[in-house]
């Protein structure tokens, strides 16, 4: 168990952590989220004393590691750290990178370290890369090797600091799959590994964690299960943060609006929220049909607001389209081809008249994963 009491970390010009007190149980998988600059990475680095806390105390298995008399190197053998950068030794092969620490720090024989390393490489699908050098690997492969190197020490605690942030988007999935598999094998009990992961990938955090810390105002502003934090946050800053992540708002106020720029925003939104490709394609298609084909041609002075929301719990995306002008129900009066296309890609579609700001019409489209 990790116990933290009144942890504070102050730098000359900023104090990212003002007061953190929390207990983390064996086998917990904790995702740490929050805006930039709120001390997420600093918290991890304080836990293994890569950063010395300004004040406060940290215990790991009843040993106070903030005590100056504590043998921190011995404690660090129980902790593995996976950084944003891979920190592999370029002049050593993959298997040599993995074998070094178990041999030097744990006293394992060369054969034992080799056997363990190869077993772990097979578990992440990289056994054939054992004799390659790091510069012969992709970014995703390097990060998987970095995770294997950490696991080779058989730590009780694994700390991961944005393990996918340095990767090309096409490589993020392969690293997340390894971490997901590790979390799934975390079945509890004395052999379970405690994991703390700083991440900006919210769908990933929702899927792997049993607890989420939202950091703000110098501490753990709110904590709870993924369902509580992502679907029913209790505090205002958490709600604002989650809503920003899950909601995309686009406003069209001219016939010459930047269609390509807005389409790119939808694409980024879908990638960030890991919306399934088919759903993402349907959202793009609906935006194009509604804007280019159905509304812009008939609105004299167009004012259109498009709000896209994605619910991870049931994997449904909702597009709400409000627009000005007299009542105009595209379900009755719109272009037949476009209307048929929208009906074909949505699970539900409805129209109502409204009086919100300058908008008088509202169309709601629901897109299911399948």
Short mmCIF file of the C-alpha atoms (twelve columns), coordinates in Angstrom:
data_MODEL
# 
_entry.id   MODEL 
# 
loop_
_atom_site.group_PDB 
_atom_site.id 
_atom_site.type_symbol 
_atom_site.label_atom_id 
_atom_site.label_alt_id 
_atom_site.label_comp_id 
_atom_site.label_asym_id 
_atom_site.label_seq_id 
_atom_site.Cartn_x 
_atom_site.Cartn_y 
_atom_site.Cartn_z 
_atom_site.pdbx_PDB_model_num 
ATOM 1   C CA . UNK A 1   0.000   0.000   0.000   1 
ATOM 2   C CA . UNK A 2   1.105   3.577   -0.671  1 
ATOM 3   C CA . UNK A 3   0.100   6.226   1.872   1 
ATOM 4   C CA . UNK A 4   0.657   9.921   1.245   1 
ATOM 5   C CA . UNK A 5   0.154   12.602  3.895   1 
ATOM 6   C CA . UNK A 6   0.116   16.340  3.169   1 
ATOM 7   C CA . UNK A 7   2.507   16.110  0.248   1 
ATOM 8   C CA . UNK A 8   3.758   19.445  -1.072  1 
ATOM 9   C CA . UNK A 9   6.151   20.158  -3.921  1 
ATOM 10  C CA . UNK A 10  7.269   23.740  -4.470  1 
ATOM 11  C CA . UNK A 11  9.564   25.126  -7.164  1 
ATOM 12  C CA . UNK A 12  10.966  28.685  -7.226  1 
ATOM 13  C CA . UNK A 13  8.128   30.060  -9.352  1 
ATOM 14  C CA . UNK A 14  5.290   27.570  -8.957  1 
ATOM 15  C CA . UNK A 15  3.772   25.090  -6.504  1 
ATOM 16  C CA . UNK A 16  2.079   22.345  -8.548  1 
ATOM 17  C CA . UNK A 17  1.297   20.212  -5.481  1 
ATOM 18  C CA . UNK A 18  0.089   22.081  -2.393  1 
ATOM 19  C CA . UNK A 19  -1.504  19.338  -0.307  1 
ATOM 20  C CA . UNK A 20  -2.112  15.698  -1.302  1 
ATOM 21  C CA . UNK A 21  -3.218  13.046  1.178   1 
ATOM 22  C CA . UNK A 22  -4.392  9.691   -0.148  1 
ATOM 23  C CA . UNK A 23  -4.132  5.937   0.326   1 
ATOM 24  C CA . UNK A 24  -3.557  3.615   -2.645  1 
ATOM 25  C CA . UNK A 25  -4.280  -0.054  -2.091  1 
ATOM 26  C CA . UNK A 26  -2.349  -3.012  -3.466  1 
ATOM 27  C CA . UNK A 27  -3.624  -3.895  -6.926  1 
ATOM 28  C CA . UNK A 28  -5.257  -0.517  -7.617  1 
ATOM 29  C CA . UNK A 29  -5.044  0.791   -11.172 1 
ATOM 30  C CA . UNK A 30  -5.136  4.581   -10.835 1 
ATOM 31  C CA . UNK A 31  -5.443  6.956   -13.780 1 
ATOM 32  C CA . UNK A 32  -4.313  10.505  -13.059 1 
ATOM 33  C CA . UNK A 33  -5.920  13.165  -15.233 1 
ATOM 34  C CA . UNK A 34  -6.288  16.925  -15.254 1 
ATOM 35  C CA . UNK A 35  -5.225  20.099  -17.062 1 
ATOM 36  C CA . UNK A 36  -1.590  20.799  -17.855 1 
ATOM 37  C CA . UNK A 37  0.452   22.147  -14.961 1 
ATOM 38  C CA . UNK A 38  -1.602  20.585  -12.168 1 
ATOM 39  C CA . UNK A 39  1.187   18.336  -10.893 1 
ATOM 40  C CA . UNK A 40  0.299   14.971  -12.439 1 
ATOM 41  C CA . UNK A 41  3.845   14.009  -13.437 1 
ATOM 42  C CA . UNK A 42  5.251   15.708  -10.336 1 
ATOM 43  C CA . UNK A 43  3.103   13.468  -8.126  1 
ATOM 44  C CA . UNK A 44  4.543   10.329  -9.737  1 
ATOM 45  C CA . UNK A 45  8.095   11.622  -9.502  1 
ATOM 46  C CA . UNK A 46  7.619   12.408  -5.818  1 
ATOM 47  C CA . UNK A 47  6.346   8.891   -5.118  1 
ATOM 48  C CA . UNK A 48  9.632   7.342   -6.248  1 
ATOM 49  C CA . UNK A 49  11.637  10.381  -5.050  1 
ATOM 50  C CA . UNK A 50  12.909  11.412  -8.455  1 
ATOM 51  C CA . UNK A 51  11.618  14.714  -7.077  1 
ATOM 52  C CA . UNK A 52  12.128  15.359  -3.366  1 
ATOM 53  C CA . UNK A 53  8.908   16.654  -1.773  1 
ATOM 54  C CA . UNK A 54  9.107   20.067  -0.177  1 
ATOM 55  C CA . UNK A 55  7.139   18.690  2.764   1 
ATOM 56  C CA . UNK A 56  4.848   15.824  3.648   1 
ATOM 57  C CA . UNK A 57  5.395   12.095  4.055   1 
ATOM 58  C CA . UNK A 58  5.101   9.028   1.813   1 
ATOM 59  C CA . UNK A 59  4.942   5.433   2.999   1 
ATOM 60  C CA . UNK A 60  5.361   2.352   0.823   1 
ATOM 61  C CA . UNK A 61  4.443   -0.883  2.633   1 
ATOM 62  C CA . UNK A 62  4.807   0.846   6.016   1 
ATOM 63  C CA . UNK A 63  8.286   2.190   5.179   1 
ATOM 64  C CA . UNK A 64  8.487   5.986   5.226   1 
ATOM 65  C CA . UNK A 65  10.464  6.655   2.067   1 
ATOM 66  C CA . UNK A 66  10.654  10.404  2.776   1 
ATOM 67  C CA . UNK A 67  12.732  9.653   5.861   1 
ATOM 68  C CA . UNK A 68  16.337  10.683  5.049   1 
ATOM 69  C CA . UNK A 69  17.551  7.388   6.560   1 
ATOM 70  C CA . UNK A 70  15.475  5.306   4.119   1 
ATOM 71  C CA . UNK A 71  17.400  3.279   1.536   1 
ATOM 72  C CA . UNK A 72  15.563  4.661   -1.491  1 
ATOM 73  C CA . UNK A 73  17.453  2.439   -3.948  1 
ATOM 74  C CA . UNK A 74  16.039  -0.605  -2.197  1 
ATOM 75  C CA . UNK A 75  12.535  0.873   -2.346  1 
ATOM 76  C CA . UNK A 76  12.947  1.710   -6.036  1 
ATOM 77  C CA . UNK A 77  13.529  -1.977  -6.748  1 
ATOM 78  C CA . UNK A 78  9.863   -2.398  -5.846  1 
ATOM 79  C CA . UNK A 79  8.844   0.415   -8.218  1 
ATOM 80  C CA . UNK A 80  9.047   0.539   -11.983 1 
ATOM 81  C CA . UNK A 81  8.839   3.795   -13.917 1 
ATOM 82  C CA . UNK A 82  7.815   4.127   -17.563 1 
ATOM 83  C CA . UNK A 83  8.598   7.592   -18.932 1 
ATOM 84  C CA . UNK A 84  7.287   9.565   -21.906 1 
ATOM 85  C CA . UNK A 85  10.683  9.036   -23.554 1 
ATOM 86  C CA . UNK A 86  11.861  5.462   -23.837 1 
ATOM 87  C CA . UNK A 87  15.341  5.823   -22.266 1 
ATOM 88  C CA . UNK A 88  16.701  2.671   -23.911 1 
ATOM 89  C CA . UNK A 89  20.470  2.203   -24.259 1 
ATOM 90  C CA . UNK A 90  21.158  2.624   -27.967 1 
ATOM 91  C CA . UNK A 91  24.377  0.591   -27.942 1 
ATOM 92  C CA . UNK A 92  22.702  -2.491  -26.476 1 
ATOM 93  C CA . UNK A 93  20.249  -4.921  -28.065 1 
ATOM 94  C CA . UNK A 94  16.658  -5.146  -26.914 1 
ATOM 95  C CA . UNK A 95  17.259  -8.249  -24.801 1 
ATOM 96  C CA . UNK A 96  20.396  -6.706  -23.283 1 
ATOM 97  C CA . UNK A 97  18.393  -3.618  -22.292 1 
ATOM 98  C CA . UNK A 98  15.913  -5.882  -20.506 1 
ATOM 99  C CA . UNK A 99  18.501  -8.127  -18.796 1 
ATOM 100 C CA . UNK A 100 20.734  -5.395  -17.326 1 
ATOM 101 C CA . UNK A 101 18.760  -4.328  -14.242 1 
ATOM 102 C CA . UNK A 102 17.670  -7.821  -13.086 1 
ATOM 103 C CA . UNK A 103 21.309  -8.970  -13.253 1 
ATOM 104 C CA . UNK A 104 22.889  -5.847  -11.716 1 
ATOM 105 C CA . UNK A 105 20.269  -5.039  -9.068  1 
ATOM 106 C CA . UNK A 106 18.519  -8.321  -8.320  1 
ATOM 107 C CA . UNK A 107 21.524  -10.603 -8.766  1 
ATOM 108 C CA . UNK A 108 19.816  -12.832 -11.324 1 
ATOM 109 C CA . UNK A 109 21.941  -15.115 -13.455 1 
ATOM 110 C CA . UNK A 110 22.386  -14.307 -17.125 1 
ATOM 111 C CA . UNK A 111 20.266  -17.315 -18.116 1 
ATOM 112 C CA . UNK A 112 17.471  -16.453 -15.698 1 
ATOM 113 C CA . UNK A 113 17.393  -12.823 -16.853 1 
ATOM 114 C CA . UNK A 114 17.395  -13.965 -20.493 1 
ATOM 115 C CA . UNK A 115 14.551  -16.447 -19.964 1 
ATOM 116 C CA . UNK A 116 12.438  -13.851 -18.146 1 
ATOM 117 C CA . UNK A 117 13.156  -11.228 -20.797 1 
ATOM 118 C CA . UNK A 118 12.205  -13.511 -23.675 1 
ATOM 119 C CA . UNK A 119 9.009   -14.588 -21.901 1 
ATOM 120 C CA . UNK A 120 8.001   -10.938 -21.485 1 
ATOM 121 C CA . UNK A 121 8.932   -10.076 -25.076 1 
ATOM 122 C CA . UNK A 122 6.712   -12.902 -26.302 1 
ATOM 123 C CA . UNK A 123 3.866   -11.567 -24.162 1 
ATOM 124 C CA . UNK A 124 3.981   -8.218  -26.006 1 
ATOM 125 C CA . UNK A 125 4.575   -9.729  -29.455 1 
ATOM 126 C CA . UNK A 126 8.191   -8.596  -29.840 1 
ATOM 127 C CA . UNK A 127 10.245  -11.767 -29.329 1 
ATOM 128 C CA . UNK A 128 11.598  -11.493 -32.882 1 
ATOM 129 C CA . UNK A 129 13.113  -8.079  -32.015 1 
ATOM 130 C CA . UNK A 130 15.295  -9.428  -29.168 1 
ATOM 131 C CA . UNK A 131 18.563  -8.951  -31.066 1 
ATOM 132 C CA . UNK A 132 17.638  -5.656  -32.692 1 
ATOM 133 C CA . UNK A 133 18.960  -2.305  -31.509 1 
ATOM 134 C CA . UNK A 134 16.577  0.479   -30.365 1 
ATOM 135 C CA . UNK A 135 17.148  2.636   -33.464 1 
ATOM 136 C CA . UNK A 136 15.772  -0.240  -35.564 1 
ATOM 137 C CA . UNK A 137 12.394  -0.081  -33.797 1 
ATOM 138 C CA . UNK A 138 9.311   2.096   -34.204 1 
ATOM 139 C CA . UNK A 139 8.225   4.403   -31.382 1 
ATOM 140 C CA . UNK A 140 5.462   2.031   -30.351 1 
ATOM 141 C CA . UNK A 141 7.874   -0.892  -30.248 1 
ATOM 142 C CA . UNK A 142 10.366  1.107   -28.162 1 
ATOM 143 C CA . UNK A 143 7.693   1.960   -25.606 1 
ATOM 144 C CA . UNK A 144 6.599   -1.676  -25.391 1 
ATOM 145 C CA . UNK A 145 10.246  -2.607  -24.760 1 
ATOM 146 C CA . UNK A 146 10.419  0.073   -22.046 1 
ATOM 147 C CA . UNK A 147 7.372   -1.481  -20.367 1 
ATOM 148 C CA . UNK A 148 8.927   -4.962  -20.622 1 
ATOM 149 C CA . UNK A 149 12.161  -3.644  -19.091 1 
ATOM 150 C CA . UNK A 150 10.122  -2.382  -16.136 1 
ATOM 151 C CA . UNK A 151 8.229   -5.672  -15.765 1 
ATOM 152 C CA . UNK A 152 11.490  -7.641  -15.816 1 
ATOM 153 C CA . UNK A 153 12.236  -6.232  -12.354 1 
ATOM 154 C CA . UNK A 154 8.912   -7.691  -11.114 1 
ATOM 155 C CA . UNK A 155 7.999   -4.477  -9.273  1 
ATOM 156 C CA . UNK A 156 5.093   -4.191  -6.844  1 
ATOM 157 C CA . UNK A 157 4.299   -0.693  -8.145  1 
ATOM 158 C CA . UNK A 158 4.390   0.522   -11.754 1 
ATOM 159 C CA . UNK A 159 4.344   4.265   -12.439 1 
ATOM 160 C CA . UNK A 160 3.655   5.414   -16.004 1 
ATOM 161 C CA . UNK A 161 4.085   9.039   -17.011 1 
ATOM 162 C CA . UNK A 162 2.060   9.664   -20.188 1 
ATOM 163 C CA . UNK A 163 3.382   6.480   -21.822 1 
ATOM 164 C CA . UNK A 164 1.792   7.253   -25.205 1 
ATOM 165 C CA . UNK A 165 2.293   11.018  -25.456 1 
ATOM 166 C CA . UNK A 166 5.534   10.827  -27.475 1 
ATOM 167 C CA . UNK A 167 4.097   8.412   -30.012 1 
ATOM 168 C CA . UNK A 168 2.684   8.904   -33.471 1 
ATOM 169 C CA . UNK A 169 -1.125  8.467   -33.257 1 
ATOM 170 C CA . UNK A 170 -0.889  5.284   -35.343 1 
ATOM 171 C CA . UNK A 171 1.315   3.694   -32.654 1 
ATOM 172 C CA . UNK A 172 -0.713  4.643   -29.570 1 
ATOM 173 C CA . UNK A 173 -3.051  1.661   -29.834 1 
ATOM 174 C CA . UNK A 174 -0.333  -0.995  -29.676 1 
ATOM 175 C CA . UNK A 175 1.096   0.414   -26.433 1 
ATOM 176 C CA . UNK A 176 -2.344  0.863   -24.889 1 
ATOM 177 C CA . UNK A 177 -3.109  -2.772  -25.710 1 
ATOM 178 C CA . UNK A 178 -0.082  -3.897  -23.684 1 
ATOM 179 C CA . UNK A 179 -1.107  -1.739  -20.701 1 
ATOM 180 C CA . UNK A 180 -4.722  -2.918  -20.968 1 
ATOM 181 C CA . UNK A 181 -3.542  -6.530  -20.911 1 
ATOM 182 C CA . UNK A 182 -1.385  -5.823  -17.877 1 
ATOM 183 C CA . UNK A 183 -4.352  -4.193  -16.107 1 
ATOM 184 C CA . UNK A 184 -6.628  -7.145  -16.979 1 
ATOM 185 C CA . UNK A 185 -4.135  -9.542  -15.397 1 
ATOM 186 C CA . UNK A 186 -4.225  -7.401  -12.251 1 
ATOM 187 C CA . UNK A 187 -6.725  -9.657  -10.502 1 
ATOM 188 C CA . UNK A 188 -6.107  -8.456  -6.964  1 
ATOM 189 C CA . UNK A 189 -4.536  -10.164 -3.996  1 
ATOM 190 C CA . UNK A 190 -0.972  -10.036 -2.773  1 
ATOM 191 C CA . UNK A 191 0.535   -10.654 -6.216  1 
ATOM 192 C CA . UNK A 192 -1.354  -7.843  -7.940  1 
ATOM 193 C CA . UNK A 193 0.680   -4.898  -9.171  1 
ATOM 194 C CA . UNK A 194 -0.309  -1.395  -8.222  1 
ATOM 195 C CA . UNK A 195 -0.382  0.874   -11.278 1 
ATOM 196 C CA . UNK A 196 -0.516  4.657   -11.462 1 
ATOM 197 C CA . UNK A 197 -0.807  6.131   -14.951 1 
ATOM 198 C CA . UNK A 198 -0.713  9.789   -15.933 1 
ATOM 199 C CA . UNK A 199 -2.631  10.012  -19.195 1 
ATOM 200 C CA . UNK A 200 -4.499  12.436  -21.426 1 
ATOM 201 C CA . UNK A 201 -6.319  9.564   -23.189 1 
ATOM 202 C CA . UNK A 202 -9.691  9.617   -21.440 1 
ATOM 203 C CA . UNK A 203 -11.242 6.570   -23.110 1 
ATOM 204 C CA . UNK A 204 -8.134  4.604   -22.194 1 
ATOM 205 C CA . UNK A 205 -8.315  5.792   -18.566 1 
ATOM 206 C CA . UNK A 206 -11.999 4.854   -18.418 1 
ATOM 207 C CA . UNK A 207 -11.280 1.352   -19.702 1 
ATOM 208 C CA . UNK A 208 -8.346  0.300   -17.519 1 
ATOM 209 C CA . UNK A 209 -8.784  1.998   -14.137 1 
ATOM 210 C CA . UNK A 210 -10.610 1.120   -10.966 1 
ATOM 211 C CA . UNK A 211 -10.016 4.653   -9.676  1 
ATOM 212 C CA . UNK A 212 -9.371  8.057   -11.244 1 
ATOM 213 C CA . UNK A 213 -7.661  11.078  -9.662  1 
ATOM 214 C CA . UNK A 214 -8.563  14.454  -11.155 1 
ATOM 215 C CA . UNK A 215 -5.831  16.930  -10.167 1 
ATOM 216 C CA . UNK A 216 -6.471  20.648  -9.837  1 
ATOM 217 C CA . UNK A 217 -5.964  23.472  -7.331  1 
ATOM 218 C CA . UNK A 218 -2.755  21.864  -6.054  1 
ATOM 219 C CA . UNK A 219 -4.211  18.517  -5.049  1 
ATOM 220 C CA . UNK A 220 -6.597  15.674  -5.806  1 
ATOM 221 C CA . UNK A 221 -9.608  17.837  -6.579  1 
ATOM 222 C CA . UNK A 222 -11.913 14.833  -7.086  1 
ATOM 223 C CA . UNK A 223 -11.468 11.077  -7.084  1 
ATOM 224 C CA . UNK A 224 -13.761 8.169   -7.798  1 
ATOM 225 C CA . UNK A 225 -14.471 5.273   -10.115 1 
ATOM 226 C CA . UNK A 226 -14.242 5.887   -13.870 1 
ATOM 227 C CA . UNK A 227 -18.042 5.884   -14.002 1 
ATOM 228 C CA . UNK A 228 -18.251 8.568   -11.318 1 
ATOM 229 C CA . UNK A 229 -15.541 10.824  -12.723 1 
ATOM 230 C CA . UNK A 230 -16.353 10.580  -16.436 1 
ATOM 231 C CA . UNK A 231 -20.132 10.241  -16.299 1 
ATOM 232 C CA . UNK A 232 -21.242 11.864  -13.030 1 
ATOM 233 C CA . UNK A 233 -18.527 14.224  -11.775 1 
ATOM 234 C CA . UNK A 234 -19.577 16.030  -8.593  1 
ATOM 235 C CA . UNK A 235 -17.385 19.135  -8.611  1 
ATOM 236 C CA . UNK A 236 -17.509 22.053  -11.013 1 
ATOM 237 C CA . UNK A 237 -13.943 22.016  -12.365 1 
ATOM 238 C CA . UNK A 238 -14.154 18.279  -12.991 1 
ATOM 239 C CA . UNK A 239 -17.423 18.743  -14.864 1 
ATOM 240 C CA . UNK A 240 -15.910 21.500  -16.967 1 
ATOM 241 C CA . UNK A 241 -12.812 19.442  -17.768 1 
ATOM 242 C CA . UNK A 242 -14.780 16.323  -18.728 1 
ATOM 243 C CA . UNK A 243 -17.300 18.325  -20.753 1 
ATOM 244 C CA . UNK A 244 -14.513 20.006  -22.734 1 
ATOM 245 C CA . UNK A 245 -13.102 16.609  -23.566 1 
ATOM 246 C CA . UNK A 246 -16.389 15.076  -24.580 1 
ATOM 247 C CA . UNK A 247 -18.105 17.967  -26.375 1 
ATOM 248 C CA . UNK A 248 -17.202 19.659  -29.637 1 
ATOM 249 C CA . UNK A 249 -19.026 22.844  -30.628 1 
ATOM 250 C CA . UNK A 250 -18.833 24.309  -34.140 1 
ATOM 251 C CA . UNK A 251 -20.465 27.564  -35.222 1 
ATOM 252 C CA . UNK A 252 -21.263 28.507  -38.819 1 
ATOM 253 C CA . UNK A 253 -22.188 32.152  -39.458 1 
ATOM 254 C CA . UNK A 254 -21.438 32.544  -43.146 1 
ATOM 255 C CA . UNK A 255 -21.975 30.745  -46.422 1 
ATOM 256 C CA . UNK A 256 -18.200 30.886  -46.823 1 
ATOM 257 C CA . UNK A 257 -17.433 29.029  -43.596 1 
ATOM 258 C CA . UNK A 258 -14.267 26.949  -43.284 1 
ATOM 259 C CA . UNK A 259 -15.731 23.527  -44.039 1 
ATOM 260 C CA . UNK A 260 -12.355 21.766  -44.293 1 
ATOM 261 C CA . UNK A 261 -11.125 23.300  -41.036 1 
ATOM 262 C CA . UNK A 262 -14.257 22.211  -39.173 1 
ATOM 263 C CA . UNK A 263 -14.086 18.729  -40.669 1 
ATOM 264 C CA . UNK A 264 -10.506 18.515  -39.359 1 
ATOM 265 C CA . UNK A 265 -11.746 19.514  -35.882 1 
ATOM 266 C CA . UNK A 266 -14.272 16.665  -35.981 1 
ATOM 267 C CA . UNK A 267 -11.516 14.272  -37.006 1 
ATOM 268 C CA . UNK A 268 -9.311  15.352  -34.077 1 
ATOM 269 C CA . UNK A 269 -12.261 15.104  -31.686 1 
ATOM 270 C CA . UNK A 270 -13.022 11.549  -32.830 1 
ATOM 271 C CA . UNK A 271 -9.372  10.501  -32.458 1 
ATOM 272 C CA . UNK A 272 -9.071  12.047  -28.986 1 
ATOM 273 C CA . UNK A 273 -12.200 10.278  -27.740 1 
ATOM 274 C CA . UNK A 274 -11.385 7.030   -29.564 1 
ATOM 275 C CA . UNK A 275 -14.717 7.045   -31.375 1 
ATOM 276 C CA . UNK A 276 -14.950 3.911   -33.560 1 
ATOM 277 C CA . UNK A 277 -13.986 4.611   -37.200 1 
ATOM 278 C CA . UNK A 278 -17.456 3.801   -38.595 1 
ATOM 279 C CA . UNK A 279 -19.124 6.217   -36.178 1 
ATOM 280 C CA . UNK A 280 -16.506 8.876   -36.899 1 
ATOM 281 C CA . UNK A 281 -17.129 8.499   -40.631 1 
ATOM 282 C CA . UNK A 282 -20.891 8.873   -40.099 1 
ATOM 283 C CA . UNK A 283 -20.390 12.049  -38.059 1 
ATOM 284 C CA . UNK A 284 -18.277 13.558  -40.840 1 
ATOM 285 C CA . UNK A 285 -20.817 12.559  -43.468 1 
ATOM 286 C CA . UNK A 286 -23.738 13.985  -41.496 1 
ATOM 287 C CA . UNK A 287 -21.884 17.272  -40.960 1 
ATOM 288 C CA . UNK A 288 -21.191 17.546  -44.687 1 
ATOM 289 C CA . UNK A 289 -24.730 16.687  -45.793 1 
ATOM 290 C CA . UNK A 290 -26.414 19.008  -43.295 1 
ATOM 291 C CA . UNK A 291 -24.124 21.955  -43.881 1 
ATOM 292 C CA . UNK A 292 -23.255 21.761  -47.550 1 
ATOM 293 C CA . UNK A 293 -26.370 20.166  -49.003 1 
ATOM 294 C CA . UNK A 294 -29.373 20.814  -46.745 1 
ATOM 295 C CA . UNK A 295 -29.028 24.023  -44.708 1 
ATOM 296 C CA . UNK A 296 -26.599 26.461  -46.336 1 
ATOM 297 C CA . UNK A 297 -28.487 26.401  -49.679 1 
ATOM 298 C CA . UNK A 298 -31.835 27.334  -48.048 1 
ATOM 299 C CA . UNK A 299 -30.860 29.698  -45.199 1 
ATOM 300 C CA . UNK A 300 -30.691 33.314  -46.316 1 
ATOM 301 C CA . UNK A 301 -28.267 34.426  -43.564 1 
ATOM 302 C CA . UNK A 302 -27.113 31.165  -42.022 1 
ATOM 303 C CA . UNK A 303 -26.422 30.793  -38.328 1 
ATOM 304 C CA . UNK A 304 -25.832 27.162  -37.490 1 
ATOM 305 C CA . UNK A 305 -24.535 25.624  -34.275 1 
ATOM 306 C CA . UNK A 306 -23.315 22.001  -34.336 1 
ATOM 307 C CA . UNK A 307 -22.656 20.279  -30.995 1 
ATOM 308 C CA . UNK A 308 -21.226 16.751  -30.929 1 
ATOM 309 C CA . UNK A 309 -21.229 14.744  -27.697 1 
ATOM 310 C CA . UNK A 310 -19.847 11.245  -27.152 1 
ATOM 311 C CA . UNK A 311 -20.874 8.961   -24.271 1 
ATOM 312 C CA . UNK A 312 -18.244 6.314   -23.560 1 
ATOM 313 C CA . UNK A 313 -20.633 4.263   -21.420 1 
ATOM 314 C CA . UNK A 314 -22.883 3.203   -24.303 1 
ATOM 315 C CA . UNK A 315 -20.604 4.359   -27.161 1 
ATOM 316 C CA . UNK A 316 -23.224 6.648   -28.631 1 
ATOM 317 C CA . UNK A 317 -22.492 9.924   -30.362 1 
ATOM 318 C CA . UNK A 318 -25.089 12.678  -30.549 1 
ATOM 319 C CA . UNK A 319 -25.054 15.584  -32.994 1 
ATOM 320 C CA . UNK A 320 -27.331 18.499  -32.121 1 
ATOM 321 C CA . UNK A 321 -27.801 21.014  -34.935 1 
ATOM 322 C CA . UNK A 322 -29.531 24.335  -34.167 1 
ATOM 323 C CA . UNK A 323 -30.187 26.844  -36.944 1 
ATOM 324 C CA . UNK A 324 -31.982 30.113  -37.564 1 
ATOM 325 C CA . UNK A 325 -34.746 31.159  -39.941 1 
ATOM 326 C CA . UNK A 326 -38.415 30.137  -40.172 1 
ATOM 327 C CA . UNK A 327 -39.423 26.628  -39.190 1 
ATOM 328 C CA . UNK A 328 -37.682 24.226  -41.539 1 
ATOM 329 C CA . UNK A 329 -37.888 20.519  -40.808 1 
ATOM 330 C CA . UNK A 330 -35.462 18.710  -43.086 1 
ATOM 331 C CA . UNK A 331 -37.184 15.414  -42.273 1 
ATOM 332 C CA . UNK A 332 -40.219 16.688  -44.201 1 
ATOM 333 C CA . UNK A 333 -38.828 19.297  -46.555 1 
ATOM 334 C CA . UNK A 334 -35.181 18.470  -47.090 1 
ATOM 335 C CA . UNK A 335 -33.507 16.979  -50.132 1 
ATOM 336 C CA . UNK A 336 -34.730 13.384  -50.541 1 
ATOM 337 C CA . UNK A 337 -31.294 11.886  -51.207 1 
ATOM 338 C CA . UNK A 338 -29.652 13.644  -48.279 1 
ATOM 339 C CA . UNK A 339 -32.532 12.796  -45.968 1 
ATOM 340 C CA . UNK A 340 -32.344 9.112   -46.931 1 
ATOM 341 C CA . UNK A 341 -28.593 9.133   -46.358 1 
ATOM 342 C CA . UNK A 342 -29.005 10.622  -42.857 1 
ATOM 343 C CA . UNK A 343 -31.721 8.118   -41.979 1 
ATOM 344 C CA . UNK A 344 -29.394 5.330   -43.076 1 
ATOM 345 C CA . UNK A 345 -26.434 6.291   -40.866 1 
ATOM 346 C CA . UNK A 346 -28.274 7.266   -37.655 1 
ATOM 347 C CA . UNK A 347 -29.927 5.210   -34.919 1 
ATOM 348 C CA . UNK A 348 -32.439 8.019   -34.321 1 
ATOM 349 C CA . UNK A 349 -33.151 11.448  -35.751 1 
ATOM 350 C CA . UNK A 350 -35.701 14.030  -34.585 1 
ATOM 351 C CA . UNK A 351 -36.701 17.658  -35.173 1 
ATOM 352 C CA . UNK A 352 -38.234 20.286  -32.902 1 
ATOM 353 C CA . UNK A 353 -38.831 24.025  -32.947 1 
ATOM 354 C CA . UNK A 354 -36.925 25.943  -30.272 1 
ATOM 355 C CA . UNK A 355 -36.345 29.468  -29.030 1 
ATOM 356 C CA . UNK A 356 -32.710 29.359  -27.895 1 
ATOM 357 C CA . UNK A 357 -30.630 32.489  -28.554 1 
ATOM 358 C CA . UNK A 358 -31.221 33.233  -32.250 1 
ATOM 359 C CA . UNK A 359 -32.041 29.637  -33.140 1 
ATOM 360 C CA . UNK A 360 -35.542 28.473  -34.023 1 
ATOM 361 C CA . UNK A 361 -34.899 24.944  -35.322 1 
ATOM 362 C CA . UNK A 362 -33.193 21.981  -33.688 1 
ATOM 363 C CA . UNK A 363 -32.252 18.656  -35.224 1 
ATOM 364 C CA . UNK A 364 -30.908 15.810  -33.061 1 
ATOM 365 C CA . UNK A 365 -29.069 12.864  -34.600 1 
ATOM 366 C CA . UNK A 366 -27.943 9.794   -32.628 1 
ATOM 367 C CA . UNK A 367 -25.176 7.555   -33.949 1 
ATOM 368 C CA . UNK A 368 -24.781 4.089   -32.423 1 
ATOM 369 C CA . UNK A 369 -21.478 2.203   -32.609 1 
ATOM 370 C CA . UNK A 370 -22.858 -0.528  -34.826 1 
# 
